[in-house]
Amino acid sequence: MNGLEGSMSRRGNCLDNSVAESFFQLLKRERIKRRVYKTRAEAKQDIFNYIEMFYNSKHLHSNNQQLSPAEE
């Protein structure tokens, strides 16, 4: 689908999915563990807002010349 291929390696394989693991670790540390959500919809909206309003616009990435995903 869309030319993407899912990761098939075991958890923690740094050569396969380190960017994704880094993102989810950061999401959990900075957002999810600090909140208690009343509903699944509230959690989905909060995570969406975090990704779109903070992560994609402000978070710099070492693997793309210190640009945010929005600047790429």
C-alpha positions as CSV (number, residue, x, y, z in Angstrom):
1,M,0.0,0.0,0.0
2,N,1.5,3.3,-1.0
3,G,4.9,1.6,-1.6
4,L,5.5,1.3,2.1
5,E,6.7,-1.9,3.7
6,G,6.1,-2.7,7.4
7,S,8.9,-3.6,9.7
8,M,9.2,-7.3,10.3
9,S,12.1,-7.4,12.8
10,R,11.9,-7.9,16.5
11,R,11.5,-5.0,19.0
12,G,14.7,-3.1,19.7
13,N,16.4,-3.8,16.3
14,C,18.1,-0.4,15.9
15,L,19.1,-1.0,12.3
16,D,15.5,-1.4,11.2
17,N,13.2,1.0,12.9
18,S,15.2,3.4,15.1
19,V,13.4,6.5,13.9
20,A,10.0,5.1,14.7
21,E,11.1,3.8,18.1
22,S,12.6,7.2,18.9
23,F,9.3,8.9,18.0
24,F,7.1,6.6,20.0
25,Q,9.5,6.8,23.0
26,L,9.3,10.6,22.9
27,L,5.6,10.6,22.4
28,K,5.1,8.4,25.5
29,R,7.6,10.4,27.6
30,E,6.4,13.9,26.7
31,R,2.7,13.4,26.3
32,I,1.0,10.1,27.1
33,K,2.6,9.4,30.5
34,R,1.8,12.9,31.8
35,R,-2.0,12.6,31.2
36,V,-5.0,10.6,32.1
37,Y,-7.6,10.4,29.3
38,K,-11.3,10.0,30.1
39,T,-12.1,8.6,26.7
40,R,-10.4,7.1,23.7
41,A,-11.5,10.0,21.6
42,E,-9.9,12.5,24.0
43,A,-6.6,10.5,23.8
44,K,-6.7,10.4,20.0
45,Q,-7.4,14.2,19.7
46,D,-4.6,15.0,22.2
47,I,-2.1,12.8,20.4
48,F,-3.1,14.2,17.0
49,N,-2.6,17.7,18.4
50,Y,0.8,16.8,19.8
51,I,2.0,15.4,16.5
52,E,0.6,18.1,14.2
53,M,1.2,21.2,16.4
54,F,4.4,20.4,18.2
55,Y,6.3,17.4,16.7
56,N,5.9,18.1,13.0
57,S,6.4,21.9,13.3
58,K,9.0,22.3,16.0
59,H,10.9,19.1,16.9
60,L,14.3,19.0,15.1
61,H,15.6,15.7,13.8
62,S,19.3,14.7,13.6
63,N,18.7,12.5,10.6
64,N,17.5,15.3,8.3
65,Q,20.0,18.2,8.9
66,Q,18.2,19.4,12.1
67,L,15.0,20.3,10.3
68,S,11.5,19.7,11.6
69,P,9.3,17.4,9.5
70,A,7.3,20.5,8.3
71,E,10.5,22.1,7.0
72,E,11.7,19.1,5.1
